[in-house]
Amino acid sequence: MTYRFFTPAPAKAATGVTGEVYRQLRDEFLGPVPTFQTLSAVPEVLAATWALMREALLAGDASRVDRELVASAVSRANRCRFCVDAHVILLHALGEHELAEVIARGGTPPEPRRAALVGWAEASRSPGAADWTSPYCPEVTGTLLAFHFINRVVSALLDPDLLPGGLQRSPVVRSVGGRLYARTAREPKEPGRSLPLLDAGTTAPPAWAGDSPVGVAYASLKNAATQGGDLLGDVARQTVAATVSWEDGKFPARPAEWAVDLIRDLPGTDRAGTRIALLAAFAPSAISAGDVARWRLFHPADADLVRLVAFGAITATDHVARH
């Protein structure tokens, strides 16, 4: 696995909240995987991202297969190959070998209920275009929102290959990998274990979540990730929010040129950061080394880059959540 712009601190060196998140990841998931190590520069964003994924995808009584389907379908809609591959392997881990390979090939499940679930998840990329809403329980809706955020972080900060040389694209490797993780994937997880990791924050849990721990986790992530907008001026933040609203998840045909036009009239000190935040929201893999180098002239810390990407990602995610 290759990190695109910086290498996080080793997992074994983690302390405090980061160390506790990593302990939970070892107990209940696949360990401190690169997705979460990338976020470790900002522990409050790391903890909230883990909490939302855990409470939505792993804990509770909703079908884990349904939730893995949603994670895979959202990742496909967001063109996050890394996440599609990872959750295809987890479908294998749950014993759904044929279904996993249908998803890996970009297909639609043959069973109508599952086909509808996949269609719903993929449509959420542009929720305004289809008058999209969610009829599903908090765990399924929370899984969808978790991966709208995670896909963008992963595509911005990690290379797309899950395994060296793209080995995860071999059906045999996917199946074997799934069997290795089968026990961990199938163990029940008690809801709420991640919540003590979170800051109280000021954002109320959303109405769609009821009294589920998923709502507390989503509110914490929204609060932590939105604070990255403080790295930009008021007009720059408004530009990101307005663009996310009116573009409604459309993929820019030429992201680099698209972003140039949007930041042209902003103050010079805000252009590099606004460009990264916009690309994080719409086409995160298009963030370039040059973009990051310009940003680092005034913000050299890895943590500030993570905060900025998280701001773009949560702005796009909350656009879906409001629908």
NORHUSUL-V396310 format. One record per residue. N is the residue number from 0. SS is DSSP state (2 for helix, 1 for strand, 0 for the rest). PSI is psi as a letter, one per 20 degrees, with the letter a starting at -180 (NA if undefined). NEAR is the number of other ideal C-beta (glycine too) atoms within 10 Angstrom. Layout:
# NORHUSUL-V396310
{{N;SS;PSI;NEAR} {N;SS;PSI;NEAR}}
This chain:
# NORHUSUL-V396310
{{0;0;p;14} {1;0;p;10} {2;1;p;14} {3;0;h;17} {4;0;i;20} {5;0;r;15} {6;0;p;10} {7;0;r;21} {8;0;q;13} {9;0;q;10} {10;2;h;17} {11;2;i;8} {12;2;i;10} {13;0;q;20} {14;0;r;10} {15;2;b;9} {16;2;g;18} {17;2;g;24} {18;2;h;15} {19;2;h;17} {20;2;g;25} {21;2;h;21} {22;2;g;12} {23;2;h;19} {24;2;h;20} {25;2;h;13} {26;2;h;12} {27;2;i;18} {28;0;c;21} {29;0;j;18} {30;0;a;13} {31;0;m;24} {32;0;r;14} {33;2;h;17} {34;2;g;24} {35;2;h;25} {36;2;h;24} {37;2;h;26} {38;2;i;27} {39;2;i;25} {40;2;i;19} {41;0;n;25} {42;2;h;21} {43;2;h;21} {44;2;g;28} {45;2;g;27} {46;2;g;29} {47;2;h;31} {48;2;g;28} {49;2;g;28} {50;2;g;27} {51;2;g;30} {52;2;g;25} {53;2;g;27} {54;2;h;29} {55;2;g;31} {56;2;h;27} {57;2;h;22} {58;0;r;23} {59;0;a;24} {60;0;i;9} {61;0;q;19} {62;0;p;15} {63;2;h;23} {64;2;g;17} {65;2;g;19} {66;2;h;27} {67;2;h;26} {68;2;g;26} {69;2;g;30} {70;2;g;27} {71;2;g;28} {72;2;g;27} {73;2;g;28} {74;2;h;27} {75;2;g;21} {76;2;h;22} {77;0;j;27} {78;0;k;16} {79;0;n;26} {80;2;h;21} {81;2;g;22} {82;2;h;25} {83;2;g;25} {84;2;g;23} {85;2;g;22} {86;2;i;27} {87;2;g;30} {88;2;h;26} {89;2;h;26} {90;2;g;26} {91;2;g;27} {92;2;h;26} {93;0;j;19} {94;0;j;14} {95;0;m;21} {96;2;g;16} {97;2;g;9} {98;2;g;22} {99;2;g;26} {100;2;h;16} {101;2;g;20} {102;2;g;23} {103;2;h;21} {104;0;i;9} {105;0;j;8} {106;0;a;12} {107;0;p;15} {108;0;q;19} {109;0;h;10} {110;0;p;10} {111;2;g;9} {112;2;g;9} {113;2;h;20} {114;2;g;14} {115;2;h;12} {116;2;g;22} {117;2;g;23} {118;2;g;13} {119;2;g;20} {120;2;g;26} {121;2;h;18} {122;2;i;16} {123;2;i;27} {124;2;h;23} {125;2;m;18} {126;0;h;18} {127;0;h;15} {128;0;h;11} {129;0;j;14} {130;0;l;8} {131;0;q;16} {132;0;a;12} {133;0;o;19} {134;0;j;7} {135;0;r;19} {136;0;r;21} {137;2;h;23} {138;2;g;26} {139;2;g;23} {140;2;g;26} {141;2;h;31} {142;2;g;29} {143;2;g;26} {144;2;h;28} {145;2;g;28} {146;2;h;30} {147;2;h;26} {148;2;g;26} {149;2;g;27} {150;2;g;28} {151;2;g;27} {152;2;g;26} {153;2;g;26} {154;2;h;27} {155;2;g;26} {156;2;i;26} {157;1;q;23} {158;0;q;15} {159;0;i;17} {160;0;p;16} {161;0;h;25} {162;0;q;15} {163;2;p;9} {164;2;j;8} {165;2;k;13} {166;2;h;14} {167;2;i;20} {168;2;i;15} {169;0;p;13} {170;2;h;14} {171;2;g;8} {172;2;g;17} {173;2;g;25} {174;2;g;16} {175;2;g;12} {176;2;g;23} {177;2;g;21} {178;2;h;14} {179;2;h;13} {180;0;j;16} {181;2;g;15} {182;2;g;9} {183;2;g;16} {184;2;h;20} {185;2;i;11} {186;0;p;10} {187;0;q;10} {188;0;p;18} {189;0;p;10} {190;0;q;17} {191;0;i;16} {192;0;h;17} {193;0;i;26} {194;2;h;15} {195;2;i;10} {196;2;i;21} {197;0;q;22} {198;0;q;13} {199;0;g;9} {200;0;a;17} {201;0;j;7} {202;0;p;15} {203;0;q;11} {204;0;q;19} {205;0;q;20} {206;2;h;7} {207;2;i;18} {208;2;i;23} {209;0;c;11} {210;0;k;9} {211;0;q;22} {212;2;h;26} {213;2;g;31} {214;2;g;22} {215;2;g;25} {216;2;g;31} {217;2;g;31} {218;2;h;21} {219;2;g;26} {220;2;g;30} {221;2;g;24} {222;2;g;20} {223;2;g;24} {224;2;h;28} {225;2;h;18} {226;2;i;17} {227;2;h;27} {228;2;i;23} {229;2;i;10} {230;2;i;21} {231;0;r;22} {232;0;r;16} {233;2;g;9} {234;2;h;12} {235;2;g;22} {236;2;g;21} {237;2;h;12} {238;2;g;20} {239;2;g;23} {240;2;g;16} {241;2;g;11} {242;2;g;20} {243;2;h;21} {244;2;g;12} {245;2;h;9} {246;2;h;19} {247;0;l;17} {248;0;j;21} {249;0;p;12} {250;0;p;14} {251;0;p;17} {252;0;h;8} {253;0;n;10} {254;2;h;19} {255;2;g;15} {256;2;g;9} {257;2;g;20} {258;2;h;24} {259;2;g;12} {260;2;h;9} {261;2;h;18} {262;2;j;20} {263;0;g;8} {264;0;j;9} {265;0;q;18} {266;0;q;12} {267;2;h;7} {268;2;i;12} {269;2;i;19} {270;2;g;19} {271;2;g;22} {272;2;g;29} {273;2;h;25} {274;2;g;27} {275;2;g;26} {276;2;g;34} {277;2;g;28} {278;2;h;25} {279;2;h;27} {280;2;h;24} {281;2;g;22} {282;0;m;22} {283;2;h;27} {284;2;i;21} {285;2;i;19} {286;0;p;28} {287;0;r;16} {288;2;h;9} {289;2;g;10} {290;2;g;19} {291;2;h;20} {292;2;g;11} {293;2;g;16} {294;2;g;21} {295;2;i;16} {296;0;h;9} {297;0;i;11} {298;0;m;17} {299;0;i;9} {300;0;p;12} {301;2;h;20} {302;2;h;16} {303;2;h;18} {304;2;g;26} {305;2;g;25} {306;2;g;24} {307;2;g;26} {308;2;g;30} {309;2;h;31} {310;2;g;25} {311;2;g;29} {312;2;g;28} {313;2;h;31} {314;2;g;25} {315;2;h;25} {316;2;g;28} {317;2;h;21} {318;2;g;21} {319;2;g;23} {320;2;h;21} {321;2;h;10} {322;0;NA;15}}
